[in-house]
Amino acid sequence: QTRRSSDLRANEQDVRAVLREFSSAWPEDRIPYRTKEDTESWKTYALSLKRLVAMKDKAVPGLIEGCSDTNFQVRALSARVLGYLQARASVPKLIELLHDESAPVAVPAADSLGQIQDPRGLEALRAARGSEKRGDVLLHINKALDRQVPLEEDVVEQILKIDRRRIDSAKVGQTAPDFTLKDADGKSWTLSKDRKSTRLNSS
């Protein structure tokens, strides 16, 4: 029991360390999109996401704590990862974040409640659908309630494959590297196939 408590404390410290590093690159007044500096911060976002997801269930207590951070960017990331981990213990906190004053926090909270598919979370989403006034948040609430699967197949595996060396491989003016992703319904989309289809339709 003592060893387990020690391990939990160590893991919470690891989560705090990742979130501190992330918050230094994603302050609340972060540089706008499409700048070189923003590219660097997105690298930090992707790698922080990977590190937290890799901790699996051991990260959950620290992430729930992160949901109360004063930096809304940290709250948003914490909420996002809890969905990927399908952490039922976080449902009460995610319900609270569903009403966060910051829409960038409420959006991943809604997404994560949809991914976890806990009855308490679904009930909260249905209640919020009738009262939410922010269009972007309402869109994600509806998507969360309309999900065909709790969590897309292989999504965690794909996050764990994030490679620091390939994050910045897409360049303006060059053909984008090929990739395959799955949508919320589990359907696969491959860039090269979609590119060919677009060319055929336009010719």
Residue pairs with C-beta under 8 A, 6 or more apart in sequence:
7 58
8 58
8 61
11 55
11 58
11 59
11 61
11 62
12 61
12 62
12 65
13 62
14 55
14 59
14 62
15 52
15 55
15 59
15 61
15 62
15 63
15 65
15 66
16 62
16 65
16 66
18 48
18 51
18 52
19 48
19 62
19 66
19 69
19 74
19 77
19 78
21 44
21 48
22 44
22 45
22 48
22 73
22 74
22 77
23 69
23 71
23 73
23 74
25 40
25 41
25 44
25 45
26 41
26 44
26 45
26 71
26 73
26 74
26 77
27 71
27 73
28 71
28 72
28 73
30 38
30 41
30 73
31 37
31 38
31 41
32 38
39 168
42 167
43 164
43 167
43 168
45 77
46 162
46 167
47 162
47 164
47 167
48 77
49 77
49 80
49 81
49 159
49 162
50 159
50 160
50 162
52 59
52 63
52 77
52 81
53 59
53 81
53 84
53 85
53 156
53 159
53 160
54 160
56 85
57 85
57 87
59 81
59 85
60 82
60 85
60 87
60 89
60 90
63 78
63 81
63 82
63 85
63 87
63 90
64 78
64 82
64 87
64 89
64 90
64 93
66 74
66 75
66 77
66 78
67 75
67 78
67 79
67 82
67 90
67 93
67 94
67 96
67 97
68 75
68 93
69 75
69 78
72 100
72 102
72 104
72 105
73 104
75 97
75 100
75 102
75 105
76 102
76 104
76 105
76 107
76 108
77 108
79 94
79 97
79 105
79 108
79 109
79 112
80 108
80 111
80 112
82 90
82 93
82 94
82 112
82 116
83 94
83 108
83 111
83 112
83 113
83 114
83 115
83 116
83 151
84 112
84 115
84 151
84 155
84 156
84 159
86 115
86 116
86 150
86 151
87 116
88 116
88 118
90 112
90 116
91 113
91 116
91 118
91 120
91 121
92 120
94 109
94 112
94 113
94 116
94 121
95 109
95 113
95 120
95 121
95 124
97 105
97 106
97 109
98 106
98 109
98 110
98 113
98 124
98 125
98 128
98 141
99 106
99 128
100 106
100 109
103 134
103 136
103 137
106 134
106 137
106 140
107 136
107 137
107 140
110 125
110 128
110 137
110 140
110 141
110 143
110 144
111 140
111 143
111 144
113 121
113 122
113 124
113 125
113 144
114 121
114 125
114 143
114 144
114 145
114 147
114 150
115 144
115 147
115 150
115 151
116 150
117 147
117 150
122 145
125 141
125 144
125 145
126 145
128 141
129 138
129 141
129 142
129 145
132 138
132 141
143 184
147 184
148 184
148 185
148 186
149 184
149 185
149 186
152 182
152 183
152 184
152 186
153 182
153 186
154 182
155 182
158 181
166 177
169 177
170 176
170 177
176 191
178 190
178 191
178 192
179 190
179 191
180 188
180 189
180 190
180 191
181 188
181 189
182 188
182 189
183 189
